[in-house]
Every structure is written in C-alpha cells, then in structure tokens.
C-alpha cells in the first residue's frame, strides 16, 4: 500500500519551559542567551490542520481523496501520564536542545511530536478507481462524494506526526531584573527538517502500522 498525503500544519499553544546551562566563568553575571550556553526546552502542544488531499495506490486501487479533515489527539491531563517516567512522552510534546553560537543566536535540534487523526464518517470527494476489492466500493470515480466510514478507511499518525528539524533562532532581551535573576525575551526562528510518522492506516480491511520517512517540512516561530 502506497499512501501520499499533503498536509499543511501549524502548532498552537506551544509551552516550552527551558533550562539553560552556562559554560561561562561562574564569577560573571549569568546571561542565558550568551555565546557558549547550552539550553533544553520541554513542553506540550495542541495542533490544528487544514484539510488534506490523500492518495492511495495498491493492488486493485488507485484513487485520491480531497479535502480530508483531521484533528489532533492530545492526552487529557493527569499527573501519572505527564510526570510518569515511562509515560511523559505519550502526550503531544516539543523537545529542543540547543547551543548559542553567538550572543542571542542559537542553533538547535527540535522534535515536535504531534498527532494527526482523520475524522471518521466525514464526506470527501474521491477520484480514481477501486477494482475487485469490495462490492460496496468498487467503481471508477470522478470527484464523487464518499463517506469515510471506518469500514472503508481509518487513517492516523498517533505515535505520531514527528517533525524532526534543525532551527536557527534569534533572541532579543526585553527586560532584565536585578542581577539578571529574572528576564523577559522575545525570539524568532526558522527551521527545516523531516517527517517520520508512525502511520496507522486501514483501507478496505487491510492495514499497516509502521514508522517511515514521509517527507520534509519547514517552519517559523515567534
């Protein structure tokens, strides 16, 4: 089974509290965004998706579904899941480890673990053919309406839609308190990377559930 999906995605409400580790002389005033510092961010996200066009190709079928709607699947908050040593990666999370190559300029490795779940029983437009696979669904189609029932298709990346990327970020200090113990800053960044989802797909009674390289992505943040 070959599956091709074009997804435009954006991440909402990213919460990434961070820990900075200074490599500078401890006698100097600590500046979190100074050259040579390391940092780690960890947090959780909610995600939203535009509609997607998904193509399926395999023995006896070759068709495309248009304007398929999907949603995320963030775990409900509870202490056991979010703070458990073996379960804290189950929710949709964001992980960043980075290094300041200059004052206020960092490079980082980011992992954005999102989830993409096609909404069942929605109506989509289908073009292509299905041949000798199911009496209910066999036929040649040209932009015809079809109900995406679980018996026909289930489609999700719930382990998850993993965007692994390298990001370049500029930090701007806005305000610092006495002795720099408290500070506020703004940052903007650009990133590019690859998508390695675990796709759970079941079509006309057959399915697959595996990690695979699905494509590439670019992103900006502020």
RAKAPE-V375846 format. One record per residue. N is the residue number from 1. RES is the residue in one small letter. PHI is phi in radians with two decimals (* if undefined). OMEGA is omega in whole degrees, -180 to 180 (NA if undefined). BURIAL is I if it has 9 or more other ideal C-beta (glycine too) atoms within 8 Angstrom, else O. Layout:
n:N res:RES phi:PHI omega:OMEGA burial:BURIAL
n:N res:RES phi:PHI omega:OMEGA burial:BURIAL
This chain:
n:1 res:x phi:* omega:174 burial:I
n:2 res:x phi:-1.85 omega:-180 burial:O
n:3 res:x phi:-2.22 omega:178 burial:I
n:4 res:x phi:-2.17 omega:-180 burial:O
n:5 res:x phi:-2.31 omega:175 burial:I
n:6 res:x phi:-1.84 omega:-175 burial:O
n:7 res:x phi:-2.16 omega:168 burial:I
n:8 res:x phi:-1.83 omega:-173 burial:O
n:9 res:x phi:-2.22 omega:171 burial:I
n:10 res:x phi:-2.52 omega:-176 burial:O
n:11 res:x phi:-1.94 omega:-177 burial:I
n:12 res:x phi:-1.92 omega:171 burial:O
n:13 res:x phi:0.95 omega:177 burial:O
n:14 res:x phi:-1.26 omega:178 burial:I
n:15 res:x phi:-1.97 omega:-175 burial:O
n:16 res:x phi:-2.26 omega:174 burial:I
n:17 res:x phi:-1.06 omega:-172 burial:O
n:18 res:x phi:-2.21 omega:173 burial:I
n:19 res:x phi:-2.15 omega:178 burial:O
n:20 res:x phi:-1.85 omega:-179 burial:O
n:21 res:x phi:-2.12 omega:-176 burial:O
n:22 res:x phi:-1.49 omega:172 burial:I
n:23 res:x phi:-1.82 omega:-179 burial:O
n:24 res:x phi:-1.46 omega:177 burial:I
n:25 res:x phi:-1.05 omega:-176 burial:O
n:26 res:x phi:-1.13 omega:-180 burial:O
n:27 res:x phi:-1.34 omega:180 burial:O
n:28 res:x phi:-1.51 omega:177 burial:O
n:29 res:x phi:-1.21 omega:-178 burial:O
n:30 res:x phi:-1.26 omega:177 burial:O
n:31 res:x phi:-2.11 omega:-172 burial:I
n:32 res:x phi:-0.99 omega:-176 burial:I
n:33 res:x phi:-1.80 omega:-180 burial:I
n:34 res:x phi:-1.43 omega:178 burial:I
n:35 res:x phi:-0.94 omega:178 burial:O
n:36 res:x phi:1.66 omega:-180 burial:O
n:37 res:x phi:-1.42 omega:172 burial:I
n:38 res:x phi:-1.78 omega:176 burial:I
n:39 res:x phi:-2.58 omega:177 burial:I
n:40 res:x phi:-2.33 omega:174 burial:I
n:41 res:x phi:-2.07 omega:172 burial:I
n:42 res:x phi:-2.51 omega:178 burial:I
n:43 res:x phi:-2.94 omega:-176 burial:I
n:44 res:x phi:-2.26 omega:-175 burial:I
n:45 res:x phi:-2.38 omega:161 burial:I
n:46 res:x phi:-1.98 omega:-174 burial:I
n:47 res:x phi:-2.20 omega:175 burial:I
n:48 res:x phi:-2.33 omega:-175 burial:O
n:49 res:x phi:-2.31 omega:167 burial:I
n:50 res:x phi:-1.29 omega:174 burial:O
n:51 res:x phi:-1.20 omega:-175 burial:O
n:52 res:x phi:-2.20 omega:170 burial:I
n:53 res:x phi:-1.79 omega:-175 burial:I
n:54 res:x phi:-2.12 omega:-180 burial:I
n:55 res:x phi:-1.88 omega:179 burial:I
n:56 res:x phi:-2.19 omega:179 burial:I
n:57 res:x phi:-2.45 omega:180 burial:I
n:58 res:x phi:-3.02 omega:-179 burial:I
n:59 res:x phi:-1.07 omega:176 burial:O
n:60 res:x phi:1.52 omega:177 burial:O
n:61 res:x phi:-2.72 omega:176 burial:I
n:62 res:x phi:-2.81 omega:-176 burial:O
n:63 res:x phi:-2.66 omega:179 burial:I
n:64 res:x phi:-2.24 omega:173 burial:I
n:65 res:x phi:-1.82 omega:-176 burial:I
n:66 res:x phi:-1.82 omega:170 burial:I
n:67 res:x phi:0.95 omega:179 burial:O
n:68 res:x phi:-1.42 omega:-179 burial:I
n:69 res:x phi:-1.59 omega:-180 burial:I
n:70 res:x phi:-2.54 omega:180 burial:I
n:71 res:x phi:-2.43 omega:175 burial:O
n:72 res:x phi:-1.57 omega:179 burial:I
n:73 res:x phi:-2.54 omega:178 burial:I
n:74 res:x phi:-1.35 omega:180 burial:I
n:75 res:x phi:-1.22 omega:174 burial:I
n:76 res:x phi:-1.09 omega:-175 burial:O
n:77 res:x phi:-1.27 omega:167 burial:O
n:78 res:x phi:-2.71 omega:-174 burial:O
n:79 res:x phi:-1.06 omega:-177 burial:O
n:80 res:x phi:-1.10 omega:-179 burial:O
n:81 res:x phi:-1.31 omega:-172 burial:I
n:82 res:x phi:-1.36 omega:-179 burial:I
n:83 res:x phi:-2.12 omega:177 burial:O
n:84 res:x phi:-1.29 omega:-177 burial:O
n:85 res:x phi:-1.12 omega:180 burial:O
n:86 res:x phi:-1.93 omega:-174 burial:O
n:87 res:x phi:-2.15 omega:-174 burial:I
n:88 res:x phi:-1.19 omega:177 burial:I
n:89 res:x phi:-1.64 omega:178 burial:O
n:90 res:x phi:-1.20 omega:178 burial:O
n:91 res:x phi:-1.18 omega:175 burial:I
n:92 res:x phi:-1.21 omega:-173 burial:I
n:93 res:x phi:-2.24 omega:173 burial:I
n:94 res:x phi:-2.25 omega:179 burial:I
n:95 res:x phi:-2.25 omega:-179 burial:I
n:96 res:x phi:-2.38 omega:169 burial:I
n:97 res:x phi:-2.25 omega:-172 burial:I
n:98 res:x phi:-2.51 omega:-176 burial:I
n:99 res:x phi:-2.52 omega:178 burial:I
n:100 res:x phi:-1.49 omega:-179 burial:I
n:101 res:x phi:-1.42 omega:173 burial:O
n:102 res:x phi:-2.54 omega:176 burial:O
n:103 res:x phi:-1.04 omega:177 burial:O
n:104 res:x phi:1.42 omega:-179 burial:I
n:105 res:x phi:-2.21 omega:-177 burial:I
n:106 res:x phi:-2.12 omega:169 burial:I
n:107 res:x phi:-2.15 omega:-173 burial:I
n:108 res:x phi:-2.54 omega:170 burial:I
n:109 res:x phi:-1.81 omega:-176 burial:I
n:110 res:x phi:-2.02 omega:171 burial:I
n:111 res:x phi:-2.20 omega:177 burial:I
n:112 res:x phi:-1.86 omega:-178 burial:I
n:113 res:x phi:-1.70 omega:180 burial:I
n:114 res:x phi:-1.96 omega:178 burial:I
n:115 res:x phi:-2.30 omega:-177 burial:I
n:116 res:x phi:-2.23 omega:-176 burial:I
n:117 res:x phi:-2.22 omega:176 burial:I
n:118 res:x phi:-1.10 omega:-180 burial:I
n:119 res:x phi:-1.40 omega:-178 burial:I
n:120 res:x phi:-1.26 omega:174 burial:O
n:121 res:x phi:1.15 omega:172 burial:O
n:122 res:x phi:-1.44 omega:178 burial:I
n:123 res:x phi:-1.74 omega:179 burial:O
n:124 res:x phi:-2.20 omega:175 burial:I
n:125 res:x phi:-1.79 omega:-178 burial:I
n:126 res:x phi:-2.02 omega:174 burial:I
n:127 res:x phi:-2.33 omega:-179 burial:I
n:128 res:x phi:2.31 omega:-179 burial:I
n:129 res:x phi:-2.53 omega:169 burial:I
n:130 res:x phi:-2.30 omega:-171 burial:I
n:131 res:x phi:-2.25 omega:174 burial:O
n:132 res:x phi:1.00 omega:176 burial:O
n:133 res:x phi:-1.96 omega:-177 burial:I
n:134 res:x phi:-2.81 omega:179 burial:O
n:135 res:x phi:-0.97 omega:-178 burial:O
n:136 res:x phi:-1.30 omega:-172 burial:O
n:137 res:x phi:-2.02 omega:179 burial:I
n:138 res:x phi:-1.08 omega:176 burial:I
n:139 res:x phi:2.69 omega:174 burial:O
n:140 res:x phi:-1.94 omega:-171 burial:O
n:141 res:x phi:-2.20 omega:176 burial:I
n:142 res:x phi:-2.41 omega:178 burial:O
n:143 res:x phi:0.99 omega:180 burial:O
n:144 res:x phi:-1.71 omega:-179 burial:O
n:145 res:x phi:-1.37 omega:178 burial:O
n:146 res:x phi:-2.54 omega:177 burial:I
n:147 res:x phi:-1.56 omega:-178 burial:O
n:148 res:x phi:-1.51 omega:-180 burial:I
n:149 res:x phi:-1.36 omega:177 burial:O
n:150 res:x phi:-1.03 omega:178 burial:O
n:151 res:x phi:-1.18 omega:178 burial:O
n:152 res:x phi:-1.55 omega:-173 burial:I
n:153 res:x phi:-2.69 omega:162 burial:I
n:154 res:x phi:-2.20 omega:-170 burial:I
n:155 res:x phi:-2.60 omega:180 burial:I
n:156 res:x phi:-2.78 omega:168 burial:I
n:157 res:x phi:-2.03 omega:-175 burial:I
n:158 res:x phi:-2.02 omega:173 burial:I
n:159 res:x phi:-2.21 omega:17 burial:O
n:160 res:x phi:-2.74 omega:173 burial:I
n:161 res:x phi:-1.58 omega:-167 burial:I
n:162 res:x phi:-1.58 omega:180 burial:I
n:163 res:x phi:-1.83 omega:-179 burial:I
n:164 res:x phi:-1.88 omega:-168 burial:I
n:165 res:x phi:-2.54 omega:173 burial:I
n:166 res:x phi:-1.90 omega:-173 burial:I
n:167 res:x phi:-2.16 omega:173 burial:I
n:168 res:x phi:-1.95 omega:-171 burial:I
n:169 res:x phi:-2.28 omega:176 burial:I
n:170 res:x phi:-1.87 omega:179 burial:I
n:171 res:x phi:-1.83 omega:178 burial:I
n:172 res:x phi:-2.22 omega:179 burial:O
n:173 res:x phi:-1.27 omega:-179 burial:I
n:174 res:x phi:-1.75 omega:-178 burial:O
n:175 res:x phi:-2.81 omega:176 burial:O
n:176 res:x phi:-2.27 omega:177 burial:O
n:177 res:x phi:-1.43 omega:-179 burial:O
n:178 res:x phi:-1.04 omega:-180 burial:O
n:179 res:x phi:1.08 omega:179 burial:O
n:180 res:x phi:1.04 omega:178 burial:I
n:181 res:x phi:-1.24 omega:177 burial:O
n:182 res:x phi:-2.28 omega:-180 burial:O
n:183 res:x phi:-2.59 omega:174 burial:I
n:184 res:x phi:-2.11 omega:180 burial:O
n:185 res:x phi:-2.49 omega:174 burial:I
n:186 res:x phi:-2.06 omega:178 burial:O
n:187 res:x phi:-2.57 omega:174 burial:I
n:188 res:x phi:-2.33 omega:-178 burial:I
n:189 res:x phi:-2.67 omega:174 burial:I
n:190 res:x phi:-2.24 omega:-176 burial:I
n:191 res:x phi:-2.59 omega:174 burial:I
n:192 res:x phi:-2.58 omega:-179 burial:I
n:193 res:x phi:-3.01 omega:-175 burial:I
n:194 res:x phi:-2.08 omega:177 burial:I
n:195 res:x phi:-1.90 omega:179 burial:I
n:196 res:x phi:-2.19 omega:-179 burial:I
n:197 res:x phi:-1.46 omega:164 burial:I
n:198 res:x phi:-1.78 omega:-172 burial:I
n:199 res:x phi:-1.68 omega:175 burial:I
n:200 res:x phi:-1.83 omega:-175 burial:I
n:201 res:x phi:-2.22 omega:174 burial:I
n:202 res:x phi:-2.32 omega:-176 burial:I
n:203 res:x phi:-2.21 omega:177 burial:I
n:204 res:x phi:0.88 omega:175 burial:I
n:205 res:x phi:1.53 omega:178 burial:O
n:206 res:x phi:-2.03 omega:-176 burial:O
n:207 res:x phi:-2.63 omega:175 burial:I
n:208 res:x phi:-2.52 omega:-178 burial:O
n:209 res:x phi:-2.67 omega:-174 burial:O
n:210 res:x phi:-2.71 omega:172 burial:O
n:211 res:x phi:-1.34 omega:177 burial:O
n:212 res:x phi:-2.83 omega:174 burial:O
n:213 res:x phi:-1.35 omega:-171 burial:O
n:214 res:x phi:-1.85 omega:-178 burial:O
n:215 res:x phi:2.72 omega:-178 burial:O
n:216 res:x phi:-2.37 omega:179 burial:O
n:217 res:x phi:-2.54 omega:172 burial:I
n:218 res:x phi:-2.28 omega:-178 burial:O
n:219 res:x phi:-2.71 omega:172 burial:I
n:220 res:x phi:-2.28 omega:178 burial:O
n:221 res:x phi:-2.57 omega:176 burial:I
n:222 res:x phi:-2.68 omega:NA burial:O
